[in-house]
Amino acid sequence: MHILIIEDEPKTGDYLQRGLRESGFTVSLARSGREGLHLATEEEVDLVVLDVMLPGMSGWEVLAQLRAREGTAQLPVLFLTARDEVQDRVKGLELGADDYLVKPFAFVELVARIRTLLRRAPARDDALLCIGDMEIDVIARKVRRQGIPVVLTAQEFNLLHLLARREGQVLSRSLIASQVWDMNFDSDTNVIDAAIRRLRRKLDDPFAQKLIHTRRGMGYVCEVSA
């Protein structure tokens, strides 16, 4: 599960990022409201932990924008803020927040609330993804092309699943790195390109129709080419 933290206080943001990663989550951290809104709409995020007092765009404004957009209208949002007045809690919930936790807080309580919200959230993935002659059984984590099983490692499946559920969208190397490997992309490494080559050898090379394409200078896309 991918958690987005939107928190401008450096120590708090770093503490949350480290702690949630140690709890088994993939975590992104934004230091401003505008950056957080951008990441929430560009990345595959499962839940947002949001502060109210943020530079440039407040947490109230970020939440209102998220709820107004089709792709993020149902995204679970947990306010984590020092604003503890009753009217602040009411405002947050009326704007569409799913939970409201006041600082200072117990980290174990935060994790418990996050897990509760994630359990309530509707599954966003289709059980079966079909692109061209490829079928991906998301639940069983199995892939077939023309009815023929394609055996993938766990990481190769995660990479393909990311590309497939964003069919037709060009994904940058940095986005792939953060989503599949939970790391910042280093332009001096070829880890993403090497992973794509391995996936292509199994998924595309044995078949006439190619599904994974390079967009030079931009990234990779999964789609049936014309």
Residue frames as a rotation matrix with the C-alpha (Angstrom) as fourth column:
MET 1
0.574 0.819 0.000 0.00
0.819 -0.574 0.000 0.00
0.000 0.000 -1.000 0.00
HIS 2
-0.424 -0.726 0.542 1.26
0.754 -0.614 -0.232 3.45
0.502 0.310 0.808 -0.97
ILE 3
0.460 0.493 -0.739 0.89
0.837 -0.518 0.175 6.27
-0.296 -0.699 -0.651 1.58
LEU 4
-0.086 -0.431 0.898 1.38
0.571 -0.760 -0.310 9.93
0.817 0.486 0.311 0.65
ILE 5
0.110 0.024 -0.994 2.41
0.924 -0.372 0.094 12.24
-0.367 -0.928 -0.063 3.51
ILE 6
0.147 -0.055 0.988 1.85
0.502 -0.856 -0.122 15.97
0.852 0.514 -0.098 2.99
GLU 7
0.796 -0.032 -0.605 3.75
0.586 -0.208 0.783 17.64
-0.151 -0.978 -0.147 5.84
ASP 8
0.683 -0.519 0.515 5.95
0.029 -0.684 -0.729 20.74
0.730 0.512 -0.452 5.75
GLU 9
0.655 -0.484 0.579 7.65
-0.742 -0.270 0.613 20.33
-0.140 -0.832 -0.537 9.16
PRO 10
0.077 -0.693 -0.717 10.92
-0.782 0.404 -0.474 18.51
0.618 0.597 -0.511 8.29
LYS 11
-0.800 -0.455 0.390 11.35
-0.599 0.581 -0.551 16.46
0.024 -0.675 -0.738 11.47
THR 12
-0.092 0.858 0.505 7.71
-0.535 0.385 -0.752 15.34
-0.840 -0.339 0.423 11.54
GLY 13
0.637 0.344 -0.690 7.71
-0.768 0.202 -0.608 14.48
-0.069 0.917 0.392 7.84
ASP 14
-0.228 -0.818 -0.528 10.93
-0.742 0.497 -0.449 12.46
0.630 0.289 -0.721 8.06
TYR 15
-0.747 -0.006 0.664 9.71
-0.571 0.516 -0.638 10.68
-0.340 -0.856 -0.389 11.21
LEU 16
0.278 0.944 0.180 6.43
-0.593 0.316 -0.741 9.71
-0.756 0.099 0.647 9.57
GLN 17
0.511 -0.125 -0.850 8.11
-0.809 0.263 -0.525 8.56
0.289 0.957 0.033 6.37
ARG 18
-0.566 -0.810 -0.154 10.63
-0.673 0.561 -0.482 6.40
0.477 -0.170 -0.863 8.21
GLY 19
-0.648 0.336 0.684 8.08
-0.525 0.453 -0.721 4.95
-0.552 -0.826 -0.116 10.62
LEU 20
0.454 0.887 -0.084 5.50
-0.650 0.265 -0.712 4.08
-0.609 0.378 0.697 7.96
ARG 21
0.233 -0.464 -0.855 8.15
-0.805 0.401 -0.437 2.46
0.546 0.790 -0.280 5.78
GLU 22
-0.812 -0.557 0.176 9.24
-0.543 0.608 -0.580 0.35
0.216 -0.566 -0.795 8.73
SER 23
-0.312 0.797 0.517 5.55
-0.483 0.335 -0.809 -0.60
-0.818 -0.502 0.281 9.14
GLY 24
-0.447 0.012 0.894 5.56
0.485 0.843 0.231 -2.06
-0.752 0.537 -0.383 5.62
PHE 25
0.672 0.739 -0.057 4.13
0.383 -0.412 -0.827 0.76
-0.634 0.534 -0.560 3.52
THR 26
-0.268 -0.608 0.747 5.46
0.941 -0.332 0.066 2.41
0.208 0.721 0.661 0.40
VAL 27
0.408 0.381 -0.830 5.72
0.697 -0.717 0.014 6.11
-0.590 -0.584 -0.558 1.30
SER 28
-0.146 -0.398 0.906 6.02
0.763 -0.628 -0.153 9.38
0.630 0.668 0.395 -0.60
LEU 29
0.010 0.061 -0.998 6.59
0.848 -0.529 -0.024 12.71
-0.530 -0.846 -0.057 1.15
ALA 30
0.081 0.075 0.994 5.53
0.692 -0.722 -0.002 16.15
0.718 0.688 -0.110 -0.05
ARG 31
-0.605 -0.451 -0.656 6.65
0.791 -0.436 -0.429 19.32
-0.092 -0.779 0.620 1.73
SER 32
-0.869 0.371 -0.328 3.90
-0.353 -0.928 -0.114 21.64
-0.347 0.016 0.938 0.44
GLY 33
-0.022 0.966 0.256 0.23
-0.158 0.249 -0.956 21.51
-0.987 -0.062 0.147 -0.45
ARG 34
0.503 0.214 -0.837 0.78
-0.812 -0.214 -0.543 22.01
-0.296 0.953 0.066 -4.17
GLU 35
-0.529 -0.743 -0.410 3.46
-0.814 0.580 0.000 19.31
0.238 0.334 -0.912 -4.34
GLY 36
-0.768 0.277 0.577 1.20
-0.174 0.777 -0.605 16.95
-0.616 -0.565 -0.549 -2.41
LEU 37
0.315 0.933 -0.171 -1.76
-0.393 -0.036 -0.919 17.60
-0.864 0.357 0.356 -4.70
HIS 38
0.190 -0.348 -0.918 0.46
-0.978 0.021 -0.210 16.92
0.092 0.937 -0.336 -7.72
LEU 39
-0.823 -0.568 -0.022 1.72
-0.560 0.817 -0.137 13.62
0.096 -0.101 -0.990 -6.30
ALA 40
-0.468 0.720 0.512 -1.78
-0.182 0.488 -0.853 12.53
-0.865 -0.493 -0.097 -5.26
THR 41
0.569 0.739 -0.360 -3.01
-0.475 -0.062 -0.878 12.96
-0.671 0.671 0.315 -8.83
GLU 42
0.280 -0.549 -0.787 0.08
-0.927 0.057 -0.370 11.64
0.249 0.834 -0.493 -10.65
GLU 43
-0.779 -0.623 -0.076 0.99
-0.566 0.749 -0.344 8.60
0.271 -0.225 -0.936 -8.54
GLU 44
0.031 0.745 -0.667 -0.97
-0.007 0.667 0.745 5.50
0.999 -0.018 0.026 -7.55
VAL 45
-0.803 -0.294 0.518 -1.71
-0.445 -0.283 -0.850 6.50
0.397 -0.913 0.097 -3.94
ASP 46
-0.382 0.659 -0.648 -3.86
0.527 0.731 0.433 4.45
0.759 -0.177 -0.627 -1.54
LEU 47
0.596 0.556 -0.580 -4.14
0.795 -0.307 0.523 6.97
0.113 -0.773 -0.625 1.32
VAL 48
-0.035 -0.555 0.831 -3.07
0.230 -0.814 -0.534 10.53
0.973 0.172 0.157 2.17
VAL 49
0.198 -0.012 -0.980 -1.86
0.972 -0.131 0.198 11.73
-0.130 -0.991 -0.014 5.57
LEU 50
0.009 -0.007 1.000 -2.45
0.621 -0.784 -0.011 15.49
0.784 0.621 -0.002 5.41
ASP 51
-0.603 -0.225 -0.766 -1.45
0.736 -0.526 -0.425 18.45
-0.307 -0.820 0.483 7.57
VAL 52
0.549 0.836 0.007 -3.67
0.798 -0.522 -0.300 21.55
-0.247 0.171 -0.954 7.64
MET 53
0.769 -0.303 -0.563 -1.10
-0.207 -0.951 0.228 24.34
-0.604 -0.059 -0.795 7.92
LEU 54
0.203 -0.669 0.715 0.94
0.831 0.504 0.236 24.08
-0.519 0.546 0.658 4.73
PRO 55
-0.434 -0.425 -0.794 2.82
-0.019 -0.877 0.480 26.68
-0.901 0.223 0.373 2.66
GLY 56
-0.955 -0.029 -0.297 1.14
-0.283 -0.222 0.933 27.94
-0.093 0.975 0.203 -0.51
MET 57
-0.191 0.912 -0.362 -1.98
-0.512 0.222 0.830 25.78
0.838 0.344 0.425 -0.27
SER 58
-0.336 0.088 0.938 -3.61
-0.931 0.120 -0.345 24.73
-0.143 -0.989 0.041 2.99
GLY 59
-0.973 0.015 0.228 -4.66
0.004 0.999 -0.048 21.20
-0.229 -0.046 -0.972 3.79
TRP 60
-0.089 0.993 -0.074 -8.28
0.046 -0.070 -0.996 22.36
-0.995 -0.092 -0.039 3.54
GLU 61
0.265 0.157 -0.951 -7.66
-0.829 -0.467 -0.308 23.45
-0.493 0.870 0.006 -0.05
VAL 62
-0.745 -0.589 -0.312 -5.78
-0.667 0.662 0.343 20.26
0.004 0.463 -0.886 -0.93
LEU 63
-0.755 0.507 0.416 -8.67
0.239 0.804 -0.545 18.13
-0.610 -0.312 -0.728 0.34
ALA 64
0.207 0.877 -0.433 -11.26
-0.214 -0.392 -0.895 20.20
-0.955 0.278 0.107 -1.52
GLN 65
-0.037 -0.310 -0.950 -9.27
-0.985 -0.149 0.088 19.78
-0.169 0.939 -0.300 -4.77
LEU 66
-0.939 -0.335 0.073 -8.91
-0.326 0.938 0.114 16.03
-0.107 0.083 -0.991 -4.23
ARG 67
-0.462 0.837 0.291 -12.64
0.308 0.460 -0.833 15.58
-0.831 -0.295 -0.471 -3.64
ALA 68
0.303 0.593 -0.746 -13.46
-0.471 -0.588 -0.658 17.64
-0.829 0.551 0.101 -6.74
ARG 69
-0.304 -0.511 -0.804 -11.40
-0.952 0.141 0.271 15.42
-0.025 0.848 -0.529 -9.07
GLU 70
0.635 0.671 -0.382 -12.81
-0.708 0.704 0.061 12.20
0.310 0.232 0.922 -10.44
GLY 71
0.232 -0.615 -0.754 -9.60
-0.067 0.763 -0.643 10.18
0.970 0.200 0.136 -10.00
THR 72
-0.776 -0.608 -0.170 -9.13
0.161 0.069 -0.985 11.13
0.610 -0.791 0.045 -6.32
ALA 73
-0.135 0.806 0.576 -12.69
-0.646 -0.513 0.565 11.73
0.751 -0.296 0.590 -5.11
GLN 74
0.838 0.503 -0.211 -12.71
-0.219 0.664 0.715 8.46
0.500 -0.553 0.666 -3.13
LEU 75
-0.054 -0.957 -0.284 -9.08
0.171 0.272 -0.947 8.56
0.984 -0.100 0.149 -1.99
PRO 76
0.650 0.304 -0.697 -8.90
0.702 0.113 0.704 8.07
0.293 -0.946 -0.140 1.83
VAL 77
-0.084 -0.633 0.770 -7.55
0.042 -0.774 -0.631 11.16
0.996 -0.021 0.092 3.61
LEU 78
0.465 0.112 -0.878 -6.46
0.856 0.194 0.478 11.35
0.224 -0.975 -0.006 7.25
PHE 79
0.554 -0.273 0.787 -5.81
-0.202 -0.961 -0.191 14.80
0.808 -0.054 -0.587 8.70
LEU 80
0.339 -0.540 -0.771 -2.82
0.923 0.348 0.162 14.86
0.181 -0.767 0.616 11.07
THR 81
-0.011 -0.180 0.984 -2.59
0.260 -0.950 -0.171 18.34
0.965 0.254 0.057 12.54
ALA 82
-0.837 -0.326 -0.440 -1.98
0.514 -0.192 -0.836 20.42
0.188 -0.926 0.328 15.66
ARG 83
-0.673 0.668 0.318 -5.30
-0.602 -0.744 0.291 22.20
0.431 0.004 0.903 15.12
ASP 84
-0.887 0.212 -0.410 -7.41
0.369 0.860 -0.353 20.61
0.278 -0.464 -0.841 17.86
GLU 85
-0.722 0.691 -0.030 -10.44
-0.556 -0.606 -0.569 22.87
-0.412 -0.395 0.822 18.07
VAL 86
-0.277 0.711 0.646 -13.80
0.308 0.703 -0.642 21.17
-0.910 0.021 -0.413 17.62
GLN 87
0.627 0.570 -0.531 -14.67
-0.265 -0.484 -0.834 23.46
-0.732 0.664 -0.152 14.72
ASP 88
-0.188 -0.767 -0.614 -11.47
-0.951 -0.015 0.310 22.44
-0.247 0.642 -0.726 12.94
ARG 89
-0.833 -0.082 0.547 -12.34
-0.068 0.997 0.046 18.74
-0.549 0.001 -0.836 13.26
VAL 90
0.152 0.972 0.177 -15.87
0.300 0.125 -0.946 19.40
-0.942 0.196 -0.272 12.05
LYS 91
0.452 -0.030 -0.892 -14.58
-0.697 -0.635 -0.332 21.42
-0.556 0.772 -0.307 9.09
GLY 92
-0.598 -0.779 -0.188 -12.16
-0.747 0.456 0.485 18.67
-0.292 0.431 -0.854 8.10
LEU 93
-0.699 0.383 0.604 -14.82
0.281 0.924 -0.261 15.97
-0.657 -0.013 -0.753 8.22
GLU 94
0.378 0.892 -0.248 -17.37
0.117 -0.311 -0.943 18.13
-0.918 0.328 -0.222 6.40
LEU 95
0.158 -0.415 -0.896 -14.86
-0.886 -0.460 0.057 18.75
-0.436 0.785 -0.440 3.62
GLY 96
0.759 0.247 -0.602 -14.58
-0.544 0.749 -0.379 15.00
0.358 0.615 0.703 3.16
ALA 97
-0.399 -0.907 0.133 -11.73
-0.831 0.296 -0.471 13.81
0.388 -0.298 -0.872 5.39
ASP 98
0.214 0.442 -0.871 -12.06
-0.111 0.897 0.428 10.19
0.971 0.005 0.241 6.48
ASP 99
0.518 -0.098 -0.850 -10.37
0.825 0.322 0.465 10.68
0.228 -0.942 0.247 9.86
TYR 100
0.487 -0.318 0.813 -8.79
-0.227 -0.945 -0.233 13.43
0.843 -0.071 -0.533 11.99
LEU 101
0.529 -0.420 -0.737 -5.89
0.810 0.508 0.292 12.88
0.252 -0.752 0.610 14.40
VAL 102
0.927 -0.123 0.354 -4.45
-0.195 -0.965 0.175 15.66
0.320 -0.231 -0.919 16.56
LYS 103
0.002 -0.983 -0.184 -0.72
0.388 0.170 -0.906 16.21
0.922 -0.069 0.382 17.24
PRO 104
-0.546 -0.834 -0.078 0.99
-0.838 0.543 0.055 15.14
-0.004 0.095 -0.995 19.43
PHE 105
0.578 0.761 -0.295 -0.07
-0.790 0.612 0.029 11.61
0.203 0.216 0.955 18.62
ALA 106
0.081 -0.495 0.865 0.91
-0.430 0.766 0.479 8.03
-0.899 -0.411 -0.151 19.35
PHE 107
-0.525 -0.366 -0.769 2.47
-0.839 0.072 0.539 6.46
-0.142 0.928 -0.345 16.26
VAL 108
-0.964 0.181 0.194 0.81
0.185 0.983 0.003 3.10
-0.191 0.038 -0.981 16.91
GLU 109
-0.093 0.979 -0.181 -2.58
0.302 -0.146 -0.942 4.82
-0.949 -0.142 -0.282 16.89
LEU 110
-0.015 0.018 -1.000 -1.78
-0.788 -0.615 0.001 6.49
-0.615 0.788 0.023 13.56
VAL 111
-0.862 -0.362 -0.355 -0.85
-0.505 0.677 0.536 3.14
0.046 0.641 -0.766 12.00
ALA 112
-0.727 0.650 0.221 -4.01
0.454 0.696 -0.556 1.54
-0.516 -0.304 -0.801 13.40
ARG 113
0.141 0.805 -0.576 -6.18
-0.088 -0.570 -0.817 4.29
-0.986 0.166 -0.010 11.92
ILE 114
-0.307 -0.328 -0.893 -4.41
-0.899 -0.208 0.385 4.03
-0.312 0.921 -0.231 8.56
ARG 115
-0.996 -0.094 -0.009 -4.95
-0.092 0.952 0.291 0.26
-0.018 0.291 -0.957 8.43
THR 116
-0.376 0.926 0.023 -8.62
0.437 0.199 -0.877 0.71
-0.817 -0.320 -0.480 9.35
LEU 117
0.182 0.425 -0.887 -9.15
-0.524 -0.721 -0.453 3.24
-0.832 0.547 0.091 6.55
LEU 118
-0.597 -0.480 -0.643 -7.39
-0.798 0.266 0.541 1.02
-0.089 0.836 -0.542 4.04
ARG 119
-0.903 0.325 0.283 -9.61
0.280 0.941 -0.189 -1.91
-0.328 -0.092 -0.940 4.96
ARG 120
-0.009 0.965 -0.264 -12.69
0.281 -0.251 -0.926 0.24
-0.960 -0.082 -0.269 4.38
ALA 121
-0.249 -0.142 -0.958 -11.47
-0.692 -0.666 0.278 1.62
-0.677 0.733 0.067 1.05
PRO 122
0.810 0.559 0.178 -12.97
-0.253 0.606 -0.754 -0.02
-0.529 0.566 0.632 -2.05
ALA 123
-0.025 -0.812 0.583 -10.57
0.507 0.492 0.708 -2.10
-0.862 0.313 0.399 -4.12
ARG 124
0.264 0.076 -0.961 -9.42
-0.529 -0.822 -0.210 -0.01
-0.807 0.564 -0.177 -7.06
ASP 125
-0.714 -0.619 -0.327 -7.97
-0.620 0.342 0.706 -2.78
-0.325 0.707 -0.628 -9.22
ASP 126
0.438 0.746 -0.503 -10.00
-0.880 0.470 -0.069 -4.90
0.185 0.472 0.862 -11.59
ALA 127
0.461 -0.222 0.859 -9.62
-0.369 0.832 0.413 -8.60
-0.807 -0.508 0.302 -10.89
LEU 128
0.183 -0.364 0.913 -8.76
0.779 0.620 0.091 -9.19
-0.600 0.695 0.397 -14.56
LEU 129
0.195 -0.220 -0.956 -6.84
-0.431 -0.895 0.118 -6.81
-0.881 0.389 -0.269 -16.82
CYS 130
0.335 -0.034 0.941 -6.89
0.726 0.646 -0.235 -7.46
-0.601 0.762 0.241 -20.57
ILE 131
0.299 -0.321 -0.899 -4.65
-0.543 -0.832 0.117 -5.67
-0.785 0.453 -0.423 -23.08
GLY 132
-0.181 -0.298 -0.937 -4.51
-0.962 0.250 0.107 -7.10
0.203 0.921 -0.333 -26.57
ASP 133
0.345 0.260 -0.902 -3.94
-0.258 0.950 0.175 -10.85
0.902 0.172 0.395 -26.24
MET 134
-0.735 -0.654 -0.179 -2.64
0.052 0.208 -0.977 -10.50
0.676 -0.727 -0.119 -22.65
GLU 135
0.535 0.845 0.018 -4.66
-0.020 -0.009 1.000 -11.36
0.844 -0.535 0.012 -19.57
ILE 136
-0.692 -0.696 0.192 -3.52
-0.191 -0.080 -0.978 -10.48
0.696 -0.714 -0.077 -16.04
ASP 137
0.414 0.734 -0.538 -5.25
0.425 0.367 0.827 -12.21
0.805 -0.571 -0.160 -13.16
VAL 138
0.005 -0.446 0.895 -4.57
-0.485 -0.784 -0.388 -9.62
0.875 -0.432 -0.220 -10.45
ILE 139
0.624 0.314 0.715 -5.74
-0.780 0.198 0.594 -11.75
0.045 -0.928 0.369 -7.54
ALA 140
0.936 -0.262 0.235 -3.92
0.230 0.961 0.154 -14.94
-0.266 -0.091 0.960 -8.55
ARG 141
0.365 -0.821 -0.439 -0.96
-0.598 -0.568 0.566 -12.88
-0.714 0.055 -0.698 -9.89
LYS 142
-0.140 -0.345 0.928 -0.85
0.504 0.782 0.367 -14.86
-0.852 0.519 0.064 -13.12
VAL 143
-0.032 0.017 -0.999 -0.24
-0.674 -0.739 0.009 -13.67
-0.738 0.674 0.035 -16.68
ARG 144
0.005 0.045 0.999 -1.17
0.573 0.818 -0.040 -15.25
-0.819 0.573 -0.022 -20.01
ARG 145
-0.274 -0.023 -0.961 -0.62
-0.705 -0.675 0.217 -14.30
-0.654 0.737 0.169 -23.63
GLN 146
-0.198 0.353 -0.914 -2.68
-0.856 0.392 0.337 -16.06
0.477 0.850 0.224 -26.26
GLY 147
0.801 0.598 -0.038 -3.65
-0.472 0.669 0.574 -18.42
0.369 -0.442 0.818 -23.45
ILE 148
0.318 -0.787 -0.529 0.00
0.440 0.616 -0.653 -19.30
0.840 -0.025 0.542 -22.79
PRO 149
0.888 -0.002 -0.461 1.24
0.442 -0.274 0.854 -18.77
-0.128 -0.962 -0.243 -19.19
VAL 150
0.292 -0.823 0.486 4.02
0.029 -0.501 -0.865 -16.18
0.956 0.267 -0.122 -18.78
VAL 151
0.566 -0.137 -0.813 6.02
0.794 0.354 0.494 -16.91
0.220 -0.925 0.309 -15.63
LEU 152
0.264 -0.421 0.868 7.17
-0.063 -0.905 -0.420 -13.73
0.963 0.056 -0.265 -13.89
THR 153
-0.642 -0.474 -0.603 9.01
0.640 0.101 -0.761 -12.98
0.422 -0.875 0.239 -10.67
ALA 154
0.142 0.716 -0.684 7.14
0.946 -0.301 -0.118 -11.02
-0.290 -0.630 -0.720 -7.99
GLN 155
-0.243 -0.302 -0.922 8.89
0.176 -0.948 0.264 -7.79
-0.954 -0.098 0.284 -8.97
GLU 156
-0.994 -0.075 0.084 8.33
0.089 -0.074 0.993 -8.35
-0.068 0.994 0.080 -12.68
PHE 157
-0.275 0.961 0.030 4.64
0.909 0.249 0.335 -8.87
0.314 0.120 -0.942 -11.98
ASN 158
0.163 0.310 -0.937 4.51
0.703 -0.703 -0.111 -5.65
-0.692 -0.640 -0.332 -9.93
LEU 159
-0.689 -0.487 -0.537 6.17
-0.042 -0.713 0.700 -3.76
-0.723 0.505 0.471 -12.79
LEU 160
-0.893 0.391 0.223 3.78
0.333 0.239 0.912 -5.18
0.304 0.889 -0.344 -15.38
HIS 161
-0.065 0.919 -0.388 0.76
0.998 0.062 -0.021 -4.55
0.004 -0.389 -0.921 -13.15
LEU 162
-0.142 -0.062 -0.988 1.74
0.349 -0.937 0.008 -0.89
-0.926 -0.344 0.154 -12.76
LEU 163
-0.911 -0.258 -0.322 2.14
-0.198 -0.412 0.890 -0.45
-0.362 0.874 0.324 -16.53
ALA 164
-0.770 0.629 0.105 -1.06
0.522 0.527 0.670 -2.35
0.366 0.571 -0.735 -17.33
ARG 165
0.022 0.848 -0.529 -3.35
0.969 -0.149 -0.198 -0.56
-0.247 -0.508 -0.825 -14.91
ARG 166
0.082 -0.035 -0.996 -2.12
-0.053 -0.998 0.031 2.73
-0.995 0.050 -0.083 -16.40
GLU 167
-0.080 -0.088 0.993 -2.64
0.849 0.515 0.114 1.46
-0.522 0.853 0.033 -19.95
GLY 168
0.447 0.225 0.866 -1.86
0.809 -0.515 -0.284 4.10
0.382 0.827 -0.412 -22.57
GLN 169
0.987 -0.138 0.086 -0.10
-0.162 -0.882 0.442 6.41
0.015 -0.450 -0.893 -20.08
VAL 170
0.299 -0.951 -0.079 3.63
0.159 0.132 -0.978 7.04
0.941 0.280 0.191 -20.41
LEU 171
0.982 0.009 -0.188 5.22
0.188 -0.003 0.982 6.39
0.008 -1.000 -0.005 -17.01
SER 172
0.509 -0.841 0.183 8.51
-0.673 -0.522 -0.524 8.06
0.537 0.144 -0.832 -16.17
ARG 173
-0.053 -0.638 -0.768 11.44
0.205 0.746 -0.634 6.09
0.977 -0.191 0.092 -14.77
SER 174
-0.851 -0.279 0.446 11.19
-0.324 -0.390 -0.862 8.06
0.414 -0.877 0.242 -11.51
LEU 175
0.036 0.935 0.353 7.53
-0.993 -0.006 0.117 7.15
0.112 -0.355 0.928 -11.07
ILE 176
0.573 0.129 -0.809 8.24
-0.250 0.968 -0.023 3.46
0.780 0.216 0.587 -11.81
ALA 177
-0.454 -0.844 -0.285 11.13
0.108 0.265 -0.958 3.49
0.885 -0.466 -0.029 -9.34
SER 178
-0.740 0.186 0.647 9.01
-0.650 -0.444 -0.616 4.98
0.173 -0.877 0.449 -6.55
GLN 179
0.257 0.965 0.046 6.04
-0.959 0.249 0.134 2.69
0.118 -0.078 0.990 -7.18
VAL 180
0.746 0.046 -0.665 7.79
-0.200 0.967 -0.157 -0.65
0.636 0.250 0.730 -7.74
TRP 181
0.017 -0.860 -0.510 11.07
0.562 0.430 -0.707 -0.30
0.827 -0.275 0.491 -5.84
ASP 182
0.876 0.361 -0.319 10.11
0.465 -0.460 0.757 2.38
0.126 -0.811 -0.571 -3.26
MET 183
-0.029 -0.934 -0.356 13.22
0.794 -0.238 0.560 4.39
-0.607 -0.267 0.748 -4.08
ASN 184
0.556 0.070 -0.829 14.25
-0.286 -0.920 -0.269 7.65
-0.781 0.386 -0.491 -5.66
PHE 185
0.875 -0.189 0.446 15.41
0.478 0.487 -0.731 7.22
-0.079 0.852 0.517 -9.23
ASP 186
0.218 -0.895 -0.389 19.13
-0.072 -0.412 0.908 7.72
-0.973 -0.170 -0.154 -9.77
SER 187
0.840 0.185 -0.511 19.89
-0.478 -0.197 -0.856 8.75
-0.259 0.963 -0.077 -13.34
ASP 188
-0.132 -0.964 -0.230 23.28
-0.991 0.129 0.028 7.01
0.002 0.232 -0.973 -13.09
THR 189
-0.593 -0.034 0.804 21.67
-0.252 0.957 -0.146 3.59
-0.764 -0.289 -0.576 -12.69
ASN 190
-0.630 0.397 -0.667 19.93
-0.698 0.086 0.710 1.45
0.340 0.914 0.223 -15.30
VAL 191
-0.893 0.256 0.370 17.81
-0.062 0.744 -0.665 -0.58
-0.446 -0.617 -0.648 -12.89
ILE 192
0.064 0.987 -0.150 14.54
-0.371 -0.116 -0.921 0.43
-0.926 0.115 0.359 -14.54
ASP 193
0.193 -0.047 -0.980 15.78
-0.981 -0.022 -0.192 -0.15
-0.012 0.999 -0.050 -18.09
ALA 194
-0.808 -0.547 -0.218 17.24
-0.542 0.836 -0.089 -3.54
0.230 0.046 -0.972 -17.13
ALA 195
-0.640 0.646 0.416 13.96
-0.047 0.507 -0.861 -4.58
-0.767 -0.571 -0.294 -15.47
ILE 196
0.326 0.756 -0.567 12.01
-0.658 -0.249 -0.710 -3.56
-0.679 0.605 0.417 -18.57
ARG 197
-0.217 -0.484 -0.848 14.37
-0.939 0.340 0.046 -5.60
0.266 0.806 -0.529 -20.78
ARG 198
-0.970 -0.140 0.200 13.86
-0.205 0.909 -0.362 -8.70
-0.131 -0.392 -0.910 -18.61
LEU 199
-0.226 0.966 0.128 10.10
-0.135 0.099 -0.986 -8.24
-0.965 -0.240 0.108 -18.70
ARG 200
0.275 0.307 -0.911 10.11
-0.898 -0.257 -0.357 -7.81
-0.344 0.916 0.205 -22.48
ARG 201
-0.688 -0.604 -0.403 12.11
-0.706 0.685 0.179 -11.00
0.168 0.408 -0.898 -22.98
LYS 202
-0.888 0.385 0.250 9.35
0.207 0.822 -0.531 -12.95
-0.410 -0.420 -0.810 -21.26
LEU 203
-0.113 0.967 -0.227 6.27
0.209 -0.200 -0.957 -10.97
-0.971 -0.156 -0.180 -22.26
ASP 204
0.509 0.338 -0.791 6.95
-0.525 -0.606 -0.597 -9.54
-0.682 0.720 -0.131 -25.73
ASP 205
-0.404 -0.815 -0.415 9.83
-0.813 0.112 0.571 -11.37
-0.419 0.568 -0.708 -27.46
PRO 206
-0.810 0.050 0.585 7.95
0.167 0.975 0.148 -14.68
-0.563 0.217 -0.798 -27.98
PHE 207
0.114 0.966 0.232 4.97
0.734 0.075 -0.675 -12.90
-0.669 0.248 -0.701 -29.56
ALA 208
-0.293 -0.190 0.937 4.43
0.904 -0.375 0.206 -10.84
0.312 0.907 0.282 -32.71
GLN 209
0.498 0.573 0.651 2.37
0.300 -0.818 0.491 -8.15
0.813 -0.049 -0.580 -30.99
LYS 210
-0.589 -0.762 -0.270 4.47
0.596 -0.184 -0.782 -5.96
0.546 -0.621 0.562 -28.69
LEU 211
0.476 0.864 -0.164 2.83
0.695 -0.255 0.673 -4.41
0.539 -0.434 -0.722 -25.64
ILE 212
0.580 -0.351 -0.735 5.61
0.538 -0.512 0.670 -2.55
-0.612 -0.784 -0.108 -23.80
HIS 213
0.517 -0.295 0.804 6.96
0.710 -0.378 -0.595 0.46
0.479 0.878 0.015 -25.66
THR 214
-0.268 -0.699 -0.663 9.70
0.866 -0.477 0.153 3.02
-0.423 -0.533 0.733 -25.01
ARG 215
0.824 0.384 0.417 8.95
0.515 -0.814 -0.267 6.71
0.237 0.435 -0.869 -25.36
ARG 216
-0.041 -0.998 0.056 12.38
0.867 -0.064 -0.495 8.23
0.497 0.028 0.867 -25.76
GLY 217
-0.769 -0.385 0.511 13.16
0.104 -0.864 -0.493 10.84
0.631 -0.326 0.704 -23.14
MET 218
-0.122 0.834 0.538 9.85
-0.778 -0.417 0.470 10.19
0.616 -0.361 0.700 -21.37
GLY 219
-0.365 0.003 0.931 9.56
-0.774 0.555 -0.305 6.60
-0.518 -0.832 -0.200 -20.11
TYR 220
-0.999 0.022 -0.034 7.55
0.004 0.893 0.450 3.48
0.040 0.450 -0.892 -20.86
VAL 221
-0.266 0.964 -0.025 3.96
-0.927 -0.262 -0.269 2.68
-0.266 -0.049 0.963 -21.82
CYS 222
-0.834 0.136 0.535 1.90
0.170 0.985 0.015 -0.51
-0.525 0.103 -0.845 -22.04
GLU 223
0.093 0.883 -0.461 -0.53
-0.543 -0.343 -0.766 -0.49
-0.835 0.321 0.447 -24.94
VAL 224
0.208 0.054 0.977 -1.49
0.698 0.691 -0.187 -2.18
-0.685 0.720 0.106 -28.19
SER 225
-0.554 -0.486 -0.676 0.36
-0.090 -0.772 0.629 -0.22
-0.828 0.409 0.384 -30.89
ALA 226
0.473 0.783 -0.404 -1.52
-0.461 -0.170 -0.871 0.75
-0.751 0.598 0.281 -34.02
